[in-house]
């Protein structure tokens, strides 16, 4: 019986250790490392690399803390907007393949692609409204 209780206490300890930090602590830590990085001279490469790594880690921890505090998805976004909080975990924050493609594609091609997507979305909305009208008319 003792080993089961030990396993449960170990599981609780692991959950506590792996849980995201409190939101304010994560913000303060990210701010600390950002200020430390900006205050380091260019020739202190090792310290700057350490600060860069810690900034990256604390951004991830801050994003996890925000998700834990506000929630995820549309509901979390609405709660964040109501609290007038900025998103630190934006999709475009880190360079992604989509951002790289967007930067490489000529503007005219991008505008044509956006226009085509808009036409498809409007067409789908019109089809959906047509189906709803048919169903309501048949009923």
C-alpha positions in Angstrom: 0.0 0.0 0.0 2.9 2.3 0.7 4.3 2.0 -2.8 0.9 3.1 -4.3 0.9 6.2 -2.1 4.5 7.0 -3.0 3.6 6.7 -6.7 0.7 9.1 -6.3 2.9 11.6 -4.4 5.5 11.3 -7.1 2.9 11.9 -9.8 1.7 15.0 -8.0 5.2 16.3 -7.6 5.9 15.7 -11.3 2.7 17.5 -12.3 3.7 20.5 -10.0 7.2 20.6 -11.4 6.1 20.4 -15.1 3.2 22.9 -14.6 3.8 26.4 -16.2 5.0 29.1 -13.8 2.6 31.8 -12.6 1.9 34.4 -15.3 3.5 37.4 -13.5 6.6 35.4 -12.6 7.0 34.4 -16.3 6.6 38.0 -17.4 9.2 39.3 -14.9 11.7 36.6 -15.9 11.3 37.3 -19.6 11.7 41.0 -18.9 14.8 40.3 -16.8 16.5 38.3 -19.5 15.5 40.8 -22.2 17.0 43.6 -20.2 20.1 41.6 -19.4 20.6 40.8 -23.2 20.2 44.5 -24.2 22.7 45.5 -21.5 25.5 43.1 -22.6 28.4 44.4 -24.7 28.9 42.8 -28.1 32.1 41.1 -27.2 30.5 39.0 -24.4 29.3 36.3 -26.8 28.8 33.5 -24.3 26.7 35.6 -22.0 24.7 36.9 -25.0 24.1 33.4 -26.2 22.9 32.4 -22.7 20.6 35.3 -22.6 19.2 34.5 -26.0 18.5 30.9 -25.0 16.9 32.0 -21.7 14.7 34.5 -23.6 13.6 31.8 -26.0 12.8 29.5 -23.0 10.9 32.1 -21.1 8.9 33.1 -24.1 7.8 29.5 -24.3 7.1 29.4 -20.6 5.2 32.7 -20.8 3.0 31.3 -23.6 2.3 28.2 -21.6 1.4 30.3 -18.5 -0.9 32.5 -20.6 -2.6 29.4 -22.1 -3.0 28.0 -18.6 -4.3 31.3 -17.2 -6.6 32.4 -20.1 -7.3 29.1 -21.8 -6.8 28.1 -25.4 -8.8 28.6 -28.6 -11.4 31.2 -29.3 -12.5 31.3 -25.6 -9.0 32.0 -24.5 -8.6 34.7 -27.1 -11.8 36.4 -26.0 -10.8 36.2 -22.3 -7.4 37.8 -23.3 -9.1 40.6 -25.2 -11.5 41.3 -22.4 -8.5 41.5 -20.1 -6.7 43.7 -22.6 -3.7 41.4 -22.7 -1.4 41.1 -25.7 -0.7 37.7 -27.2 2.8 36.6 -26.7 2.3 33.3 -28.4 1.3 34.7 -31.8 1.7 32.4 -34.8 3.8 34.9 -36.6 6.1 35.5 -33.7 8.6 32.8 -34.7 9.8 32.4 -38.3 7.7 29.7 -39.9 7.5 28.1 -43.4 4.4 30.1 -44.2 6.2 33.4 -43.2 9.2 32.5 -45.3 6.9 31.7 -48.3 5.0 34.9 -47.8 8.2 36.9 -47.9 9.5 35.2 -51.0 6.3 35.4 -53.1 6.0 38.5 -55.2 3.3 41.0 -54.0 1.1 40.6 -57.1 1.0 36.8 -56.8 0.1 37.2 -53.1 -2.7 39.6 -53.9 -4.1 37.2 -56.5 -3.9 34.3 -54.1 -5.7 36.4 -51.4 -8.4 37.5 -53.9 -8.9 33.8 -55.0 -9.2 32.7 -51.4 -11.8 35.5 -50.8 -13.8 34.4 -53.9 -13.8 30.8 -52.6 -14.9 31.8 -49.2 -17.7 34.1 -50.5 -18.8 31.3 -52.9 -18.9 28.8 -50.0 -20.9 31.3 -47.9 -23.4 31.8 -50.8 -23.8 28.1 -51.3 -24.4 27.6 -47.6 -27.0 30.3 -47.6 -28.6 28.8 -50.6 -28.8 25.4 -48.9 -30.3 27.0 -45.8 -32.9 28.8 -47.9 -33.8 25.5 -49.7 -34.2 23.7 -46.4 -36.4 26.4 -44.9 -38.5 26.6 -48.1 -39.0 22.8 -48.1 -40.0 22.8 -44.5 
